[in-house]
Amino acid sequence: MLHVDMDAFYASASLLSRPELVGTPVIIGGGNRGVVLSATYEARRFGVASAMPMSRARRLCPQATVIAPDHALYSQISAGVMATFDTITPKVEPLSLDEAFLDVAGSVRRLGNPARIGQLIRDTIHDEQGITCSVGVAPTKFVAKLASGLAKPDGLVVVPRDEVVSFVQQLPVGALWGVGDKTEETLLRLGLRTVADIAHTPLDTLRRALGESAGPHLHDLSWGRDPRGVEPVRRERSIGSDETFEFDLDDPVQIHRHLLKLSDRTAARVRSAGMLGRTVTIRVRFADFTTITRSKTLRDPTDVSREIYETARGLYDALGLQRARIRLVGVRMEGLVDSEGAPIQGLLDEPDHGWREADRAVDRASARFGAGSVRPAALISDKDRHHREPGGRGRDRDERPPRDR
């Protein structure tokens, strides 16, 4: 088993276009009310961690550069990483965009021993995607994941079968899967500080302290036993994006603009993944943290930004909120199918070369010039519209009025 995990994936991907920031504290996130998506290891040394509120992260590391997430880029790089895995073995179990388990037992004769395969994966991802990853190699998924964690950053750790028990039992109890803060407190009260302590505790004692399920589970893990195999999962069940506002919004026009931005972003990620979606879902969180969702299933699957936005906007308008204070909105595509071979129905008002072709032109421009280089006109700020020429008055660089992109 291999566990392959990208190193600070979102931060590393974002720095591909900002090489001058490599080696400095960088936080991927936005605003003061959102959360940290990722951070470079330089920022992590100050205590910054994923899912931490941005306000706290900024206090811990005020010198960090904050970069807004680029989800289309992350999806694109993830697709390349998963494609690399598929060349190694058909038995790939993605856990997220940036990590997966691989069963390489059937690839040894073709590619060499598991350590060599792990190094091949690391080299290929670095050469093709420009980012690094860490690899754990072990007989079981549990131990492989532990090994990849110890290999970080940019390393490879191999745990041979005859060294599994000694490797696992040297670790603190908190390293075991399923041991959260409360379970760790219980174990420490029993005087169990290392995995070896758990291994040599009577099973009945563990059952009484932890329960009929957790006790035997941790006992098995303490001896390196994990019967689970790799379960191939080919596609995400849904793709989406949401945004937490820096200040609560109650203006429908502003909400519509954010829905447009999120629909554009979601559609780009769907296209990058080679998928079409049949169901559009919006999520709305109010100032009191009450959250509601609304969905609409389309007649035909789509990846067209305009169609997704119009559906999302219709769902929002149907709520009839009347200036309710909104904290967060999100747009998600569900019911995903492969775009290859799927029937594509043109929009009723679409010319021969219409919105679908426009979206793909935007994708090509974004790949060349960066995400956001081409946007719907409604998302262009006044500052963008009135770019000031050196030595002249503020004017748009393109004198023609913008249309929809």
C-alpha positions in Angstrom: 0.0 0.0 0.0 1.1 3.5 -0.8 -0.3 6.7 0.8 0.6 9.7 -1.4 0.0 13.2 0.0 0.9 16.5 -1.7 2.9 18.8 0.5 0.9 22.0 1.5 -1.0 21.4 -1.8 -3.0 24.6 -2.1 -0.1 26.8 -1.0 2.4 25.0 -3.3 0.0 25.2 -6.3 -0.6 28.9 -5.7 3.1 29.7 -5.5 3.7 28.2 -9.0 2.9 31.7 -10.4 4.5 33.5 -7.4 8.0 32.0 -7.2 9.3 35.1 -5.4 7.3 34.0 -2.3 8.8 30.5 -2.1 10.4 30.1 1.3 8.3 32.8 2.9 5.1 32.6 5.1 2.1 32.4 2.8 -1.5 31.8 3.8 -4.2 30.7 1.3 -7.5 32.1 2.3 -9.4 35.4 2.2 -11.0 38.1 4.3 -11.1 38.1 8.1 -14.2 35.9 8.5 -13.2 33.0 6.3 -10.9 30.1 7.2 -7.4 29.1 6.2 -7.4 26.7 3.3 -3.7 26.0 3.4 -0.4 27.6 4.5 3.3 27.1 3.7 5.5 25.4 6.2 7.1 28.7 7.0 3.7 30.0 8.1 2.9 26.8 10.0 5.9 27.4 12.2 4.0 30.3 13.7 1.0 28.1 14.5 -1.1 28.7 11.4 -3.1 25.6 10.4 -5.8 24.6 7.9 -9.4 25.4 8.9 -8.2 28.1 11.3 -10.1 31.4 11.2 -8.3 33.9 9.0 -8.5 36.6 11.8 -6.5 34.3 14.1 -4.0 33.3 11.4 -3.3 36.9 10.7 -2.6 37.6 14.3 -0.3 34.6 14.6 1.7 35.5 11.5 1.1 39.1 10.5 4.1 39.1 8.1 2.5 36.4 6.0 1.4 37.0 2.4 -2.3 36.2 2.0 -3.3 34.7 -1.4 -6.9 34.1 -2.5 -7.7 30.5 -3.4 -7.6 29.5 -7.1 -9.9 26.4 -7.2 -9.8 26.0 -10.9 -6.0 25.7 -10.7 -6.2 23.2 -7.8 -8.7 21.0 -9.7 -6.5 21.1 -12.8 -3.3 20.0 -10.9 -5.3 17.4 -9.0 -6.5 15.9 -12.3 -2.9 15.7 -13.4 -1.8 14.0 -10.2 -4.7 11.5 -10.3 -3.8 10.8 -14.0 -0.3 9.9 -12.8 -1.7 7.5 -10.2 -3.8 5.8 -12.9 -0.6 5.1 -14.9 0.7 3.2 -11.9 -2.3 1.1 -10.9 -6.0 0.9 -11.4 -6.5 0.5 -7.7 -6.5 4.2 -6.6 -8.6 5.5 -3.7 -8.6 9.3 -3.7 -9.3 10.8 -0.2 -9.3 14.4 -1.5 -7.9 16.5 -4.3 -4.4 16.1 -2.9 -4.0 12.6 -1.4 -4.8 9.0 -2.2 -4.1 5.4 -1.4 -2.7 3.1 -4.1 -2.5 -0.7 -4.1 0.6 -1.4 -6.1 0.9 -5.1 -5.6 0.0 -5.7 -9.2 2.5 -3.2 -10.5 5.7 -4.6 -8.9 6.6 -6.8 -11.8 6.3 -3.9 -14.3 7.7 -1.0 -12.3 9.8 -2.5 -9.5 9.5 -2.7 -5.7 7.1 -0.4 -3.8 9.8 2.0 -2.8 10.9 2.4 -6.4 7.3 3.0 -7.4 6.9 5.6 -4.6 10.0 7.5 -5.9 8.7 7.3 -9.5 5.5 8.9 -8.4 7.3 11.7 -6.5 9.6 12.4 -9.5 6.8 12.4 -12.0 4.5 14.7 -10.0 7.4 17.1 -9.4 8.4 17.2 -13.1 4.9 17.4 -14.5 3.1 19.5 -11.9 5.9 21.5 -10.2 4.9 20.5 -6.7 6.2 18.0 -4.2 4.6 15.1 -2.4 5.4 12.7 0.5 4.9 8.9 0.2 4.4 6.3 2.8 4.9 2.6 1.9 3.6 -0.2 4.1 1.6 -3.4 4.1 -1.6 -1.7 5.3 -3.4 1.6 4.7 -3.2 2.7 8.3 0.6 2.3 8.5 1.1 3.8 5.1 -0.7 7.0 6.1 1.4 7.2 9.3 4.5 6.8 7.2 3.6 9.5 4.8 3.0 11.9 7.7 6.5 11.2 9.0 8.0 11.6 5.5 6.7 15.2 5.2 7.7 17.4 3.6 9.0 16.0 0.3 10.1 12.5 1.6 9.5 8.8 1.4 9.3 6.4 4.3 9.1 2.6 3.9 7.9 0.4 6.7 8.6 -3.3 5.9 6.2 -6.0 7.0 8.5 -7.3 9.7 9.0 -3.8 11.2 5.3 -2.8 11.3 4.7 -3.6 15.0 7.9 -1.9 16.3 7.1 1.1 14.0 3.6 1.6 15.3 4.2 0.8 18.9 6.8 3.5 19.4 4.3 6.2 18.5 2.1 8.3 21.0 -1.5 7.2 21.4 -2.7 10.3 19.6 -1.2 9.0 16.3 -3.8 6.2 16.0 -6.8 6.7 13.7 -9.9 7.4 15.7 -8.1 8.9 18.7 -9.4 12.5 19.2 -9.0 14.8 22.1 -11.5 13.0 24.3 -10.3 9.5 23.6 -6.7 10.6 24.2 -7.7 12.1 27.6 -9.3 8.7 28.5 -6.2 6.8 27.4 -3.9 9.1 29.4 -6.1 8.7 32.5 -5.5 5.0 32.2 -1.8 5.6 32.0 -1.6 4.6 28.3 0.8 7.0 26.6 2.3 5.0 23.7 0.7 2.7 21.2 2.7 -0.1 22.9 0.8 0.6 26.1 -2.5 0.0 24.3 -1.1 -3.2 22.7 -0.3 -4.7 26.1 -3.6 -3.6 27.8 -6.2 -6.4 28.2 -8.9 -6.1 25.6 -11.7 -6.2 28.2 -10.1 -3.1 29.9 -10.1 -1.3 26.6 -13.7 -2.3 25.9 -14.9 -1.0 29.3 -13.0 2.3 28.9 -13.7 3.0 25.2 -16.7 0.9 24.2 -17.4 -2.3 22.3 -16.3 -0.8 19.0 -13.5 1.6 19.7 -11.6 -0.7 22.2 -11.0 -3.6 19.8 -10.4 -1.2 16.9 -7.5 0.6 18.7 -6.2 -2.8 19.9 -6.0 -4.0 16.3 -4.3 -0.9 15.1 -1.8 -1.1 18.0 -0.5 -4.4 16.4 -0.5 -2.9 12.9 -3.6 -4.8 11.9 -5.8 -3.1 9.3 -7.8 -5.4 6.9 -9.2 -2.7 4.7 -8.2 -2.8 1.1 -8.0 0.1 -1.4 -11.5 1.0 -2.7 -11.2 2.7 -6.1 -13.2 5.9 -6.3 -13.0 7.5 -9.7 -14.9 10.7 -9.5 -16.1 13.4 -7.1 -19.8 13.1 -6.3 -20.1 16.9 -6.4 -18.0 20.0 -7.2 -18.7 23.4 -5.8 -17.4 26.5 -4.1 -18.7 28.9 -1.4 -17.7 32.2 0.0 -17.9 33.7 3.5 -18.3 37.5 3.3 -16.1 39.9 5.3 -19.3 41.7 6.3 -22.9 40.4 6.2 -24.7 41.4 3.0 -28.3 42.2 2.5 -28.3 43.7 -1.0 -29.6 41.2 -3.6 -27.5 42.8 -6.4 -24.3 42.0 -4.4 -25.5 38.5 -3.7 -26.2 38.0 -7.4 -22.6 39.1 -8.2 -21.2 36.6 -5.8 -23.4 33.8 -7.1 -22.1 34.7 -10.6 -18.5 34.5 -9.4 -19.1 31.2 -7.6 -21.0 29.7 -10.6 -18.2 30.7 -12.9 -15.6 29.1 -10.6 -17.7 25.9 -10.1 -18.3 25.5 -13.8 -14.6 25.9 -14.5 -13.8 23.1 -12.0 -16.5 20.9 -13.5 -15.0 21.3 -17.0 -11.4 20.8 -15.6 -12.5 17.5 -14.1 -14.0 16.4 -17.4 -17.5 16.2 -16.0 -21.0 17.5 -16.5 -23.5 18.2 -13.7 -27.2 17.6 -13.6 -28.2 19.3 -10.3 -27.5 22.8 -9.2 -27.5 23.4 -5.5 -27.1 26.7 -3.6 -26.3 27.1 0.1 -27.2 30.2 2.0 -26.0 30.9 5.6 -27.6 33.8 7.5 -26.0 36.1 10.1 -27.3 33.9 12.9 -25.5 30.8 11.3 -28.8 29.3 10.2 -28.1 27.5 6.9 -30.5 26.4 4.1 -29.9 24.7 0.7 -32.0 24.6 -2.4 -31.5 22.4 -5.5 -32.8 22.1 -9.0 -32.2 19.2 -11.4 -31.8 20.2 -15.0 -33.2 18.3 -18.0 -29.7 17.8 -19.4 -26.3 17.8 -17.6 -24.2 20.9 -18.2 -20.9 22.6 -17.6 -21.9 26.0 -19.0 -21.3 28.8 -16.6 -24.3 30.9 -17.7 -26.7 28.0 -17.3 -25.4 27.2 -13.8 -25.6 30.9 -12.7 -29.1 31.4 -14.1 -30.3 28.3 -12.2 -28.5 29.4 -9.0 -29.9 32.9 -9.2 -33.4 31.6 -9.7 -33.1 29.4 -6.7 -31.9 32.3 -4.6 -34.6 34.7 -5.8 -37.3 32.1 -5.1 -36.4 32.3 -1.4 -37.9 35.8 -1.3 -35.5 36.9 1.5 -36.2 40.6 1.3 -32.9 42.1 2.6 -32.1 39.3 5.0 -28.5 39.5 6.3 -26.4 36.9 4.5 -23.0 35.6 5.8 -22.2 32.9 3.2 -23.4 31.7 -0.2 -22.3 28.6 -2.1 -22.9 27.0 -5.5 -22.5 23.3 -6.1 -23.0 20.9 -9.0 -24.2 17.4 -8.2 -25.2 14.3 -10.2 -21.8 14.4 -12.1 -21.3 12.3 -15.2 -18.3 12.0 -17.6 -18.4 14.6 -20.3 -17.2 12.1 -22.9 -20.2 10.4 -24.5 -22.8 12.5 -22.5 -25.5 14.1 -24.6 -25.1 17.9 -24.7 -28.2 20.0 -25.4 -27.6 23.5 -26.7 -29.3 26.4 -24.9 -32.4 27.8 -26.6 -30.9 31.2 -27.2 -27.4 30.0 -28.0 -25.9 30.6 -31.5 -23.8 28.1 -33.3 -20.8 29.3 -31.5 -22.2 30.3 -28.1 -21.7 30.0 -24.4 -20.1 26.6 -24.3 -17.4 27.7 -26.8 -17.0 31.0 -24.8 -16.4 29.0 -21.6 -13.7 27.0 -23.3 -12.0 30.1 -24.6 -12.0 31.5 -21.1 -10.5 28.2 -19.8 -7.7 28.5 -22.4 -7.0 32.1 -21.4 -7.0 31.3 -17.7 -4.5 28.5 -18.3 -2.2 30.9 -20.1 -2.7 34.1 -18.2 -4.0 33.0 -14.8 -7.4 32.5 -13.2 -9.5 35.6 -13.4 -7.8 37.1 -16.5 -11.1 36.8 -18.3 -14.3 37.4 -16.2 -18.0 38.3 -16.7 -18.4 42.0 -17.1 -20.5 42.2 -14.0 -17.5 41.1 -11.9 -15.2 43.8 -13.2 -14.7 46.5 -10.5 -14.7 50.2 -11.1 -10.9 50.1 -10.5 -10.5 47.6 -13.3 -12.8 49.5 -15.6 -11.0 52.8 -15.3 -7.4 51.7 -15.5 -5.2 54.8 -15.6 -2.7 55.1 -18.4 0.7 56.6 -17.5 0.6 60.3 -18.0 -3.1 60.3 -19.0 -6.6 60.3 -17.7 -8.3 57.2 -16.5 -9.7 55.2 -19.4 -10.5 51.6 -20.2 -7.8 50.0 -22.3 -10.4 48.5 -24.6 -12.7 51.4 -25.7 -15.4 49.0 -26.7 -18.1 48.4 -24.1 -17.6 45.0 -22.5 -20.3 42.4 -23.3 -20.6 39.3 -21.1 -16.9 38.4 -20.8 
